[in-house]
Amino acid sequence: MRYLVTPEFNNKLTSLSQEGLSVISSITNFVRSRDKNSILVGSKEHDVRLLGKEIYTIKTNDYRVYVSFGSDQDGEYMLFLDIAVETAKSTSYRQFFAVKNPVSNFLLDPNRNQSIDPRRNMTIDPNRNMMIDPHRNMMIDPRRNMMIDPNRNMMIDPHRNMMIDPRRNMMIDPNRNMMINPRRNTYYGGPYVYTTNLQQIGFLVSSNEKVTLIFDMTARFIGFGVKTEQGNVNLFNTNNEWIGFLVTANDEVRLRFDLHNNWTGIIV
């Protein structure tokens, strides 16, 4: 069967060890030499399992690839989605691997790139741009717009919508899904929550197009973000209390502010 790869899969490949590249090569050769039915049976070296929602895993040694099937005018194909490397036990790294790393890439660091620094670019500073300030723009203020307030809109409240609650949906719980846990998946890659001096203090897991879950570095659920129609993201703790918001600096970096409009970090 022919196969295709996602950009994220390609990004992970560049960071693999020689051993990892050898394992992935073995998996791609396994896929290329078989049809869908025989792939799903697996082999002695390749353990194939259904993860859910038409997503499968192929595990060889400590490496897993996440795949799905599709078809086009040329027939059926397998799409390689992501790579995970499971460690024997949870790591205690101070800095996890990041696909987009603001420490090594100055374009992602507001301290070195003035275009994404709210202190030097007034368009991304809520103190000087009222359109991105929830206190002055009612459309992005959850106190005045019930559609973005989890206390009044059950669809964005993890306590009342089990599909976005990691405690009841194992697919979005990093403690039960190693693919989205940087402590168990060496190549998770992000996005991460950083302080203004680029210390990693948490990571994100997307639950749907509107709601993103926030975990600390031990994979403890500590809050969530709700996207507004204007692009801002309001941040809430697990008690549904509004604690801050995100402003988009560019396609890859979001700036984090508290309720006093103080810049407290970034997400990338």
Steps between C-alpha positions, in 0.01 A plus 500: 500500500623848423528749784503874560634699796385813683733799556504420873616146426781638282605742775531215749711295256774762499543458875514119514814307585650256253322221686171685469546559128573130456178406682290744296659365182398149608142617553477677164639191325240289682221730376633525147510123457141428611138588437267647765364168628842343550633819661222488760598143588849622591806283528743369759699825484211741444207516744202672333208619712193721462532804723158646420327725248671322209847565644735203526837450665786290367744417780853369453731487802444827692382688192140557395371664186144629481330443166167514322374381164370709212436481129527724195494464124803271520338266748550423869792632705624516858563839659780517758381751761750506786783320679529416869788349692399349833755517780527227764376747761393861509789735439577796723652726236501867584462582132310264272566467129320771301441491124483882508754606760517870600828436683684401183289693247519876556202557270279336765649695792338838577815601688696483173230560238341842547212424263355257758600702809197680652736751662621614158201422276189688606269299272543191722492689832149502654593809700537696174267310267144493629390246240700224675420619854206303647437779750423743217368266229183332617509241221806334656398553864345182650321711763302675225489232228329186625608295197861505623419456868520133612275579795216588262586289195514131585658410164828664606486383863706183566292432812182466293633388161672165541653518151732780613559367852833311529372331815228325297652489150820297497593616150575850634648387832884489485505268800319234298606593146878494481501660155408838651719474813853648467608309811430168325530594133849634432384658176176662613638833376251755638337747512633605839429778748808714574580782740640824357852361555408187301467249783256222413222482758228305321367358176181506297264234368232595249155362586311663210510812281383726783652355817864420583600325822797613711717263706799568723831321448381202706196457268257635762193669349518864613273692264376561150476763229193607302552655157302811408373592154749788495800272556573559869494201735364544854664289771313337787609286794327171580244688710391689186646825638630739235874545564645654182508495123717438195574740215625372165842644419544305174405162353720315752519711816228611740562745784359427845359780719342506846178689579700817569637487143846412626700290253584170677634270226443336166355186348674342203 
